[in-house]
Amino acid sequence: MKISALAALLLLSATPVYAQQPAPPPTVVPPVVAGAAPVIVEKIKVHSPALEGNLEGESADRDVIVYLPPDYKSHPEKRYPVVYALHGYSISNEMWSNEIKTPQTIEGAFATGTKGMIVVLPNSRTLHNGSMYSNSPTVGNFEGFIAHDLVAYIDAHYRTIANRTSRGLAGHSMGGYGTTRIGMKYPEVFSALYIMSPCCMSAREAPPTEALKAIEAVKTPEDATKLGWGERATLAAAAAWSPNPKNPPLYLDLPVKNGQPQPDVLAKWAANAPLAMIDQYISNLRQYHAISMDVGDQDGLKTDTAKLHETLDTYGIANGFEIYSGNHVSNVADRFQNHVLPFFGKNLVFDGKK
């Protein structure tokens, strides 16, 4: 993992990590499956009306990687379920494809028994390195991009089974947060969720004052790109959760101003924490056919992931939960091939049949 990604992850976590951590486990990449048929890879641009007019100047034309099953072209009459997979903070969809080793892991999953499906990786990287998959006048309506515009485009341009029972949503880290957030709000769009090491589950205290001083000194968006990873992660959260159209040049409010905590801003951040939001969306979550989540035993996000699992259990919502041996990124490729895609292979509807 890149230093910036790891550091930003810790900043976005609910619980700071101060103690010395054990040596990171080796990265687990599944071996190439002999004889696996190649998938078809298409790199496209998708225009999102939901992102038009955002104050940050984020492009409404988003890069998207689409993986089509090996038999897509040879069986023109066949339609397929779709899995939308969301990347984490400080990386793009291209960078995440390198982490999860696609298309190799998709081909491996299909070759070892998972039914063929379409897999879609959208790019939600922004000026401050991450959209938080939230709706904001500053950064743009990324919930709308994923749940409405992207789904509509894929259904219109590919042979999908255009029904919620044949759509799944997955994501890692910030993408796990996005999967949780969007999943809670859009059960009419998706029927299965796989949440990987989600960040930002709990409400948090204000970032260190020293970090905020550097941010308050920013005069232009270009200045913001020169900040350290911690400051940029704070800006990403503020752009998503405490936007302010009357506060240029970044159009956001920080949780500390002139060295003083801002309770109103912190309350907005807390309102965007899934563990604080979840009780009002229980009826939506009951509509899902299947929900599963996982996290590494050396991941600082383990505690809050377990809390999410326990909350669903408290409400009697069936969900899978696994703590595996690994840290935040060491096993993502293995998990994607051998757990995430097989989960959707079992829980989405294929041509009218499971």
N, C-alpha and C positions, 0 to 999 in steps of 0.2 A: 504494500500500500504506500502511496506517496505520503510524505510527511504532512503536506497541506491537508489531505483528505482525513488523515487520522486526527490531526489536531482540531480540525473543524468539527469532526464527529464528537470529540470530547467536549468542545464548547457547547455543542447543541444538545448534549446529553443532559438529563435532569440531575445527575449526580456527578460532581467533579471527581476525577481520579487522581489522588495525590500519592498513594502508596506505590512503591516500586513494583512494576508488573513483571510476571514471569517471562522467560524467553518466549518469543512468539513461536507457535507451532509451524511446521512446514506447510507451504501451500499445497493443497490437495487438488490435483487436476486429474480427472478420469482419463484412463488411457484411451487412445483412439480405438473404436470398435471396428475390428476387421470386417470388411465388406459392407460397412454402413453406406447407404445410398446418400449422395449429396443433396442437400436442400437447395432451393433457389433463393438467392439473395438479391433483394431490390432495395436501392437507396433512393428515397423519394423526398419531395417537399410537400408538406400539407399546410394549406392556408387555414388559419383559425380566426374566424370572426370574433371569438371570445377574447382574443389577445389584441385586437385592433385598438389603437388610441391610448395605450398604456403610457403613463407619464415617464417611465424609465426608458422608453424607446426600444423595448424588446421587439424583435421581429415577429410579426404574425405568421410568417412562413417558417415552419419548423422542420428540421431534418428528422427523418424517420427511417429506420431500418425495418424491412419486412422480410421475414423468412417464410417461404412457401414450402409445403411438404414435397418430397421427391416426386410424387405422382401427380402433382398439380397440373402440369401441362399435358400429360398423357391420358388424363381422365377429365376431359372438359365438362362432363356432366356432373361432376362431384362437387359438393360444397363442404366447408370445413368450419369447425369451431375456431375461435380466436382467443389467444392469451395476450394481454397487454402487460408488458413488463417495464417497471419504472426504475430508473437509475438513482444513485445516491448523490449527496452533496459534493460539490467541487469537481465533478466529472460530467462528461457528456454521455450520450448513448453510445457513441463510438468507443469511448474509453471503457465504458461498462462492458461492452461486447468483448473487449480484451480481457477483462477480469473474469467474466463468466465463460470465456472461451467459446463463444459462438462463432461460426455455426457448428463447430465440432460437437459441443455438448447437446445441441438439438438433434443432430444426426445420430449421436450415441443413444439418446433417449428413444428415438424412433426405432433404431436398430435393435434395442433390447426390450421391445414390447409396447412402448407407448404409442397410441394411435396418432396418426398424422394430424397436425393442426397448424394453423397460421400463428406465428409468433411476431409481435410488433414491439419494437423498442423506440419510443419517441425521445426527442431531445428536449429537456426542460432546464438546461443550464441557462443562466441569466447574467446580467451585469455583475451581480454579487455572488455568482457561482451556484445559485440554486433558487428555484421558484417556491420551494416548500409545498408545491402542488396545491396552492391556496388561491383564493380569489381576492384580488387587490387592484384598486385603480392605479397603483404605482407600478406593480410588476406585471399586471395583466391577470385575466381570469383563467388560471391554469386548471382549475377543476373543470371549467367549461371546455377547455381545450381537450383534456383527456376524455371526459365522460360523454361529451356531445360531438364536438367537431371531428376529433380523430376517429371515433367509432363510426360516425356517419360517412367519413371519407373512405375508410376501409371497407365498409359494407357496400358502398357505391362502386368501388373500383376492383374489388376482389370477390371471389366466389365464397362468401361466408354464409354461415347459417345465422341469419340476422335476427337472433332472438337472445334474450338474456340468459336462457338456459344453456346457450352455447358460447357464452363469453366469460372469461376469467380475468382477474386482475391480480398482479403480483408486483412486488418491489422490495428493494433492499435499502436499509438505512433511511435516508430521506425518502427513498422510494417506498420503504415499509411504512413510514408515516403517511405518505400519499395514498398508499393502498388502504390503510386504516381509515383515513379521513374521507376519501372519495367513496370507499366501500360503505361507510356508515350513511352517506347521503344519497347514494344512487343505486339502491337495490333493484330498481326497474331496468337498469342497464346491465348489471353483472349478477352472476349467480354463484360464483365461487371466488374465494380470496385466499391468497397465500402470502403471509406477512413475514418478511425476512429481516431479523435484527432491526426492528423499527427504532428510529430516533425520536426524541422530542415528545414522548408520551405524557410527561408530567409538566405541571407548571414549574417555573424556575425563578430563582432570584436574579437580580440585576447582574450583568457582567462586571468585571473589575473596573474601577473608576479610571485607572490609567489607560485601559484600552479605549474607553469612551472619550477620553481627551483627544486622542489621535483622530477619532471619527468626527468629533465636533469641529476639528480644524479643517476638514475637507471643504474645498470651495467649488469643485467641479466633479462630475461623474468620473472623469479621467483620473483625478486624484484618488478616488476611492479604489480604483484598480491597483494602486501602488501600495495599499495597506497590507498588513500581515494577514495571515489566514484567519486568526481569531477575530480581528476587527471586521473582515469581510463576511464572516459567518454571522456576526451580530447584525450587520447591515442586511443580510439576506432575510433574517428573521423579522427585522423591523419593516422592511419593504413589503413583506407578506402580511404581517399581523398588526402593524401600527402605521399604516399609510397616512399621509397628510398632504392633500393636493395643494395646500397653501404654504408648504414649507420647502421651497426649492433650496439647493439644486437636486437633492436626493428624494424629496417628497415623502418623508417619513419622520416619525418621532422616535427618539431613543428612550430606553428605560431609565436613563440617568441624564440630567441636565444641570450643568454648572456644579457637578459633584453631588447633586441631590437626586435620590430615587424619585421616579415619577409613578405614583401608584396607579394612575389611570392607564398609563401605557402598560405597566406590568399586568394589570387586569385584562387588557386586550390580549396579551401574550398567553395568559393563563386560560382565557376563553378558547384558545386554539389548541389546547392540549387535549388529545383524544381521551385520556383518562378522566378529564373534567367534562368532556362533551358527551361521553358515551351513553350516559343514562337517558338522555333525550332521544337517542336513536335506537333503542332496544327493539322497538317494533320493526324497524327497518332491518336490523341484523337478523331477526328471526326469519326473514324471507330468504336467507341464503341457504342454498343446498349444502354447501360445505365451506368451512373456514379452517385454515391451519396456519401455524406459525412456528418459527424456530429461531434459535440464537445460540452462539457459542458459549461454552462454559468459561472462557477467558474474555468475554465481551462485557464492557462496562454497561451495556444496554440490557443485560440479562435480567436485572431486577424488575425494570418496568415492563419488559416483555412478559414476564411471569405475571405481573399485575393485570395486564390486559387479558391474559388467559384466565386468570382467577375471576375477573369481572364477568366474562362471558359465562363461566361456570356458575357463578352466583345467580345469574338470570336463567340458567337452564338451557343455554345455547351451546349445542355440541360444537366442539372445536378440538383440533389436534394441536399438540404442543410438544416440542422436543428441544432439549438442551443437548447439543452435541459437543464433542471435543474439538475446540478450535477458538480462534479469536474472531474479530469482526469481519475479516475478509479472507481468512485462510481457506475456507471451505465453500466459498460461493459457487465456484464452477461445479464441484461435486454435488452440492445441494440442488443446483439448477437442473442438472441432468438426471440425477437419481432420486430426487424427491419432489421438486416443484412441478416439472412437466408430467411425471407419472401421476401426481395428485390430480392435475387437470384432466389427464387421460381417463381417470376413473370417475370424475365428477362433472364433466361437461357432457352435453348431449351431442352425439355424432349421427348425422343423417336420421334424426328422429329416434335413435336408440343410444343407450348408454354404452 
